[in-house]
């Protein structure tokens, strides 16, 4: 695999741990990936109070114990404006200057109708506008959908939603995971044709556990090509080979994107470092000295 001419920028997504064992795994991943000097690392956010607090605790520890720049996820789900505003205030207080603002999925599950909290933000654009109005120094990243959001009528409506988020102050979008690069390039053509110029960063998910991830990504509207699924046939009980196959496929995907001029990647790590570290290596990204997380 030939080297990429220019080092792309990278970012990593983690989720807050629920148990002590998951906490150890998360920090092993952070320790392993921190020396790659990502632009930022994001931490996902759940609608429930306990998950919300775990996100805050993880972000606070990243700030206290590493040199990484954290981005805190935030959704509109199941919370009033006052509650969400308080979460933003607390993040700002501990030094967070980057938020990934999302509407969020229905608490009743993907595929069911979304119902906004009666006193809550009705859309992600409203959330973005509120963050920027109160804290203009906070950078806001939003989501983008190469296959359009499952609830959008069509691509035009979907891009209208993206435009509204940009008008509210968003300066970057990260895509939902995709496995066919043509979907990303066609989406980028549509977005640029509408005059949208912000970075549309591809979201890349190495499939550590294909069977488990398949259900999750397809419920969220992602197409899994037949050729892709075929690579994992017969590997349900062979995790070592499965990891090698997943790394090979994802590395090929990002390498092809980079060859076509993509210069930034966001990796959904699933709190594991092995495949993402290997893919970054193949992109020419090497570790350098970094403050070690505890």
DOTOR-963898 format. One record per atom (N, C-alpha, C): residue in three letters; x, y, z. Coordinates in steps of 0.2 Angstrom, whole numbers, plus 5000, padded with zeros to 4 digits. Atoms other than C-alpha are relative to their C-alpha. Layout:
BEGIN
ALAXYZ;...
This chain:
BEGIN
UNK500449945000;UNK500050005000;UNK500450065000;UNK499549945001;UNK500950164994;UNK499850055006;UNK500049954995;UNK501250305007;UNK499550064997;UNK500449945002;UNK500050455007;UNK500450065000;UNK499549945001;UNK500950615001;UNK499950045006;UNK500049954995;UNK500250725015;UNK499649975006;UNK500350034994;UNK499850675033;UNK499350025001;UNK500749984999;UNK497950675035;UNK499950025008;UNK500249994993;UNK497150745051;UNK499649945002;UNK500450064997;UNK496350615062;UNK499650025006;UNK500449994994;UNK495050615076;UNK499749935002;UNK500250064998;UNK494450475087;UNK499450015004;UNK500650004996;UNK492750435095;UNK500049945005;UNK500150054994;UNK492550345112;UNK499350015003;UNK500650004996;UNK491050305123;UNK500249995007;UNK499950004992;UNK490950325142;UNK499949935002;UNK500150074998;UNK491250165151;UNK499549995006;UNK500550024995;UNK489950075162;UNK500349965006;UNK499750044995;UNK491049965172;UNK500850025001;UNK499249994999;UNK492849965180;UNK500449974994;UNK499750035006;UNK493349845166;UNK500050044994;UNK500049955005;UNK492749955153;UNK500450065000;UNK499649944998;UNK493550095161;UNK500849994998;UNK499350025001;UNK495250005160;UNK500150004992;UNK499950015007;UNK494949965142;UNK500050074996;UNK500049935003;UNK494550145137;UNK500650035001;UNK499449964999;UNK496050215145;UNK500649964997;UNK499550045004;UNK497150075137;UNK500050034993;UNK500149985006;UNK496450135121;UNK500350084999;UNK499849935000;UNK496750325125;UNK500850005000;UNK499350005000;UNK498550285130;UNK500349984994;UNK499750025006;UNK498850195114;UNK500050054995;UNK500149955005;UNK498150325103;UNK500250075001;UNK499849934999;UNK498650485111;UNK500650024997;UNK499349985003;UNK500450485104;UNK499950014993;UNK500149995007;UNK499650495087;UNK499850074999;UNK500249935000;UNK499150675091;UNK499450014996;UNK500649985004;UNK497350675084;UNK499850075001;UNK500249934999;UNK496550845081;UNK499550015006;UNK500450014994;UNK495250795094;UNK499849935002;UNK500350064999;UNK494450655103;UNK499350015003;UNK500749994998;UNK492550645105;UNK499849955005;UNK500350054995;UNK491550555119;UNK499250014999;UNK500750005002;UNK489750505115;UNK499650015007;UNK500549974995;UNK488250555126;UNK499449964999;UNK500650035000;UNK486750465131;UNK499450045003;UNK500649954998;UNK484950535135;UNK499949995008;UNK500250014993;UNK484950455153;UNK500550045004;UNK499549964995;UNK485750545168;UNK500649975002;UNK499450034998;UNK486950415173;UNK500550004994;UNK499650005006;UNK487650405155;UNK500350074999;UNK499849935001;UNK487750595154;UNK500650025005;UNK499549994995;UNK488750595170;UNK500749974998;UNK499450045002;UNK489950465164;UNK500450044994;UNK499749965005;UNK490250565148;UNK500450065003;UNK499749944997;UNK490650725159;UNK500649975003;UNK499450024996;UNK491850625170;UNK500549984995;UNK499550025005;UNK492750545155;UNK500350064997;UNK499749935003;UNK492950725147;UNK500450035005;UNK499649974995;UNK493550795163;UNK500749975001;UNK499450044999;UNK494850655165;UNK500550014994;UNK499649985006;UNK495450685147;UNK500450065001;UNK499749934999;UNK495750865151;UNK500550005005;UNK499650004994;UNK496550835168;UNK500749964999;UNK499450045000;UNK497750695163;UNK500349994993;UNK499750015007;UNK498150705144;UNK500150074997;UNK499949945004;UNK498650835131;UNK499550004995;UNK500550005006;UNK497150785120;UNK499550055001;UNK500549955000;UNK495850905115;UNK499349964999;UNK500650045000;UNK494150835120;UNK499450044996;UNK500749975003;UNK492450865110;UNK499549965004;UNK500550034996;UNK490950825121;UNK499449994995;UNK500650015003;UNK489450745112;UNK499450035004;UNK500649984997;UNK487750825116;UNK499449994996;UNK500650015004;UNK485950785111;UNK499450035003;UNK500649974998;UNK484250855112;UNK499549955004;UNK500550054998;UNK483450695118;UNK499850005007;UNK500350014994;UNK482350685133;UNK500350055006;UNK499849954996;UNK482950845141;UNK499750074998;UNK500249935001;UNK482351025143;UNK500650044998;UNK499549955002;UNK483251175136;UNK500450025006;UNK499649984994;UNK483751225154;UNK500549945002;UNK499650064999;UNK484451045157;UNK500650004996;UNK499550005005;UNK485451055141;UNK500550065001;UNK499649944999;UNK486051225144;UNK500550005006;UNK499550014994;UNK486751175161;UNK500549954999;UNK499550045002;UNK487651035153;UNK500650034996;UNK499649965004;UNK488451155141;UNK500450045005;UNK499749954996;UNK488851275155;UNK500649965004;UNK499550044996;UNK489751135165;UNK500649984996;UNK499550015004;UNK490751085150;UNK500550064999;UNK499649935001;UNK491351265147;UNK500450015006;UNK499749994994;UNK491751275165;UNK500749965001;UNK499450045000;UNK493051135164;UNK500450004995;UNK499649995006;UNK493751195148;UNK499949974994;UNK500250025007;UNK492851115134;UNK499850054996;UNK500149955005;UNK492851215119;UNK499849974993;UNK500350035006;UNK492151095106;UNK499549955002;UNK500650044998;UNK490451015106;UNK499849974993;UNK500350035005;UNK489750885094;UNK499250005001;UNK500749994999;UNK487950935093;UNK499549964996;UNK500450055004;UNK486650805088;UNK499350015002;UNK500750004998;UNK484750795088;UNK500049945005;UNK500050064997;UNK484950615094;UNK499549954998;UNK500550055003;UNK483950455091;UNK499449995005;UNK500650004995;UNK482250425099;UNK500249955005;UNK499950044994;UNK482250345116;UNK499749934999;UNK500450065001;UNK481050215109;UNK500449954995;UNK499650045004;UNK482450155097;UNK500050034993;UNK499949975007;UNK483050195079;UNK499449974996;UNK500550035005;UNK481650175066;UNK499350025003;UNK500649974997;UNK480250245078;UNK500050085000;UNK500049935001;UNK479650425077;UNK500350045006;UNK499749964995;UNK480650555086;UNK499550055003;UNK500549954996;UNK479650665099;UNK500550045004;UNK499649954996;UNK480550815106;UNK499750015006;UNK500249984993;UNK480450855124;UNK499650074999;UNK500449945001;UNK479050985126;UNK500450075002;UNK499649944998;UNK480251105134;UNK500750004997;UNK499350025003;UNK481751045124;UNK500150044993;UNK499949985007;UNK482651095108;UNK499749964995;UNK500450045004;UNK481651035094;UNK500449974994;UNK499650035006;UNK483051015081;UNK500850015002;UNK499349994999;UNK484951005081;UNK500250074998;UNK499849935001;UNK485051175073;UNK499850055005;UNK500249964994;UNK484151255088;UNK500549995005;UNK499550014995;UNK485451175099;UNK500650034998;UNK499449975002;UNK486851235089;UNK500050085001;UNK500149925000;UNK486151415088;UNK500150025008;UNK500049984993;UNK485951415107;UNK500850005003;UNK499350004998;UNK487751355110;UNK500450064998;UNK499649945003;UNK488551485099;UNK499750075002;UNK500249934997;UNK487451625106;UNK500350015007;UNK499850004994;UNK487951585123;UNK500850005001;UNK499350015000;UNK489751535120;UNK500350004993;UNK499850005007;UNK490351595103;UNK500749974999;UNK499350035000;UNK492151525107;UNK499949934999;UNK500150085000;UNK491451345107;UNK500049984992;UNK500150035007;UNK491751255090;UNK499549955001;UNK500550055000;UNK490251155085;UNK500149964994;UNK500050055005;UNK490350995075;UNK499349974999;UNK500650035000;UNK488750915068;UNK500149944996;UNK500050065003;UNK488250755059;UNK499850014992;UNK500250005007;UNK488050725040;UNK499949924998;UNK500350075002;UNK487250575031;UNK500149984993;UNK499850025007;UNK488050505015;UNK499449964996;UNK500650045002;UNK486450395013;UNK499350045002;UNK500549964997;UNK485350535020;UNK499749975006;UNK500350024994;UNK484550535037;UNK499449954999;UNK500650045001;UNK483250395038;UNK499350035000;UNK500649975000;UNK481950515042;UNK499950064995;UNK500049945005;UNK482350645028;UNK499649974994;UNK500550025006;UNK481050645014;UNK500549984994;UNK499650015006;UNK482450655001;UNK500750045001;UNK499449974999;UNK484250714999;UNK500050085001;UNK500049935000;UNK483750894996;UNK499850025007;UNK500349994993;UNK482750895013;UNK500649995005;UNK499550024996;UNK484250815021;UNK500650065000;UNK499549955000;UNK485450945015;UNK499850075002;UNK500349944997;UNK484251085020;UNK500150005007;UNK499950014992;UNK484451015038;UNK500750025001;UNK499349984999;UNK486351025036;UNK500150074999;UNK499949925001;UNK486251205029;UNK499850035006;UNK500349964994;UNK485151255044;UNK500549995006;UNK499650014995;UNK486451185056;UNK500750044999;UNK499549965002;UNK487851275047;UNK499850085001;UNK500249944999;UNK486851435047;UNK500050025008;UNK500149994993;UNK486651415066;UNK500750015003;UNK499349994997;UNK488551415068;UNK500549945000;UNK499550065000;UNK489251235065;UNK500550014994;UNK499449995005;UNK490951235056;UNK500349934998;UNK499750075003;UNK491251045053;UNK499449955001;UNK500550055000;UNK490150895049;UNK500449935000;UNK499750065000;UNK490650715053;UNK499449954997;UNK500550055003;UNK489750575042;UNK499849945005;UNK500250074998;UNK488750425048;UNK500549964996;UNK499550055003;UNK489850275045;UNK499749984993;UNK500250025007;UNK489850215026;UNK500549954998;UNK499650055002;UNK490650065018;UNK500250004992;UNK499950005008;UNK490550114999;UNK500250084999;UNK499749945001;UNK491650264995;UNK499650054995;UNK500449965005;UNK490550314981;UNK499450045003;UNK500649974996;UNK489150354993;UNK500350075003;UNK499849944997;UNK490250485001;UNK500250054995;UNK499849955005;UNK490950564985;UNK499350034997;UNK500649985003;UNK489150574978;UNK499750055005;UNK500349964995;UNK488550654994;UNK500450075000;UNK499649945000;UNK490050774994;UNK499850054994;UNK500249965006;UNK489550824976;UNK499450045001;UNK500749974998;UNK487750864982;UNK500150065004;UNK499949954995;UNK488350964997;UNK500450064997;UNK499649955003;UNK489651064987;UNK499650044995;UNK500549975005;UNK488351094973;UNK499550055003;UNK500549954997;UNK487251184986;UNK500450055003;UNK499649954997;UNK488751294991;UNK500249995007;UNK499850014994;UNK489151215007;UNK500849985000;UNK499350015001;UNK491051225010;UNK500349985006;UNK499750024994;UNK491351165028;UNK500349934999;UNK499850075001;UNK492351005030;UNK499549955001;UNK500450064999;UNK491350845028;UNK500449945001;UNK499550054998;UNK492450725038;UNK499749934999;UNK500350075000;UNK492150535034;UNK500149975006;UNK500050044994;UNK491650435049;UNK500249934998;UNK499750075002;UNK492650265048;UNK499949955006;UNK500150054995;UNK492150115058;UNK500349934998;UNK499750075001;UNK493349965058;UNK499549955003;UNK500550054997;UNK492149815061;UNK500449955004;UNK499750054995;UNK492949725076;UNK499649945000;UNK500450064999;UNK491449615078;UNK499450024994;UNK500449985005;UNK490549615061;UNK499249985002;UNK500750024998;UNK488949525067;UNK499750055004;UNK500349954995;UNK488649645081;UNK499950064997;UNK500049945003;UNK489049795071;UNK499550014995;UNK500450005006;UNK488049745056;UNK499350025002;UNK500649984998;UNK486449755066;UNK499950085002;UNK500049934998;UNK486849925073;UNK500050054994;UNK500049955006;UNK487350015057;UNK499549994995;UNK500650005005;UNK485949945046;UNK499450035003;UNK500649964997;UNK484650005059;UNK500150074999;UNK499949935000;UNK485450175058;UNK500050024992;UNK500149985007;UNK485150175039;UNK500749994995;UNK499450025004;UNK486950115033;UNK499949944996;UNK500050065004;UNK487050005018;UNK500749965001;UNK499450045000;UNK488249855020;UNK500049964994;UNK500050045006;UNK488749795003;UNK500149935000;UNK499950075000;UNK488649614999;UNK500749975000;UNK499350025000;UNK490549604995;UNK500350015006;UNK499749984993;UNK490949685012;UNK499849945005;UNK500250054996;UNK489849555021;UNK500349944999;UNK499750065002;UNK490549415012;UNK500749995003;UNK499350004998;UNK492349455018;UNK500049975008;UNK500050024993;UNK491749405036;UNK499649935001;UNK500350064999;UNK490849245032;UNK500549945003;UNK499650064997;UNK491449095042;UNK500450025006;UNK499549984995;UNK492349205055;UNK499750025007;UNK500349984994;UNK491049225069;UNK500449975006;UNK499650034994;UNK492149105080;UNK500850014999;UNK499349995001;UNK493849175074;UNK500250075000;UNK499949934999;UNK494149345081;UNK500650034998;UNK499349975002;UNK495949355077;UNK500050014992;UNK500049995007;UNK495649325058;UNK499550064998;UNK500549955001;UNK494149445059;UNK500350075001;UNK499749934999;UNK495149585066;UNK500550024994;UNK499649995006;UNK496449565052;UNK499650024994;UNK500549985006;UNK495049565039;UNK499850075001;UNK500349944999;UNK494249715047;UNK500550064999;UNK499449955001;UNK495949815047;UNK500250014993;UNK499850005007;UNK496349765029;UNK499450044996;UNK500549975004;UNK494649825023;UNK500050085002;UNK500049934998;UNK494649985033;UNK500650044998;UNK499449975003;UNK496350025028;UNK500050024993;UNK500149995007;UNK495950005010;UNK499550064999;UNK500549955001;UNK494450115012;UNK500350075001;UNK499849934998;UNK495350265020;UNK500650024995;UNK499549995005;UNK496850245008;UNK499750034993;UNK500349975006;UNK495750264993;UNK499750075001;UNK500349934998;UNK494850415001;UNK500650055000;UNK499449955000;UNK496550495004;UNK500350014993;UNK499749995007;UNK497150464986;UNK499550044996;UNK500549965003;UNK495550554981;UNK500050075003;UNK500049944997;UNK496050704991;UNK499750015007;UNK500349994993;UNK495150675008;UNK500650005005;UNK499449994996;UNK496350745021;UNK499850005008;UNK500250004993;UNK495350715037;UNK499649945001;UNK500450064999;UNK494650555045;UNK499850005008;UNK500350014993;UNK493550525061;UNK499949925001;UNK500050074999;UNK493750345068;UNK499549995006;UNK500450024994;UNK492350265078;UNK500449945003;UNK499550054997;UNK493550165089;UNK499749945004;UNK500350054996;UNK492250065099;UNK500549995007;UNK499550004995;UNK493550105113;UNK500549945000;UNK499450045001;UNK494849995105;UNK500550034996;UNK499449965003;UNK496550055099;UNK500349964994;UNK499550045004;UNK497249905089;UNK499950024992;UNK500249995007;UNK496349925072;UNK500250074998;UNK499949935002;UNK496350115072;UNK500750025000;UNK499349985000;UNK498150125077;UNK500449974993;UNK499750035006;UNK498650005062;UNK499850044994;UNK500249965006;UNK497650105050;UNK500350075000;UNK499749944999;UNK498350265056;UNK500849994997;UNK499350025002;UNK500150185053;UNK500050004993;UNK500050015008;UNK499650145035;UNK499950064997;UNK500149935002;UNK499150325033;UNK500650045000;UNK499349964999;UNK500950375038;UNK500050045006;UNK500049964994;UNK500450435055;UNK500449965005;UNK499650044995;UNK501750385068;UNK500050045007;UNK500049974993;UNK501750415087;UNK500650045001;UNK499549964997;UNK502750545095;UNK499950015007;UNK500149994993;UNK503050595113;UNK499450035002;UNK500649974998;UNK501450635122;UNK499949985007;UNK500150014993;UNK500950655140;UNK499649945001;UNK500450064999;UNK500350485146;UNK499450015005;UNK500650004995;UNK498650465153;UNK500149955005;UNK499950044995;UNK498550385169;UNK499649934999;
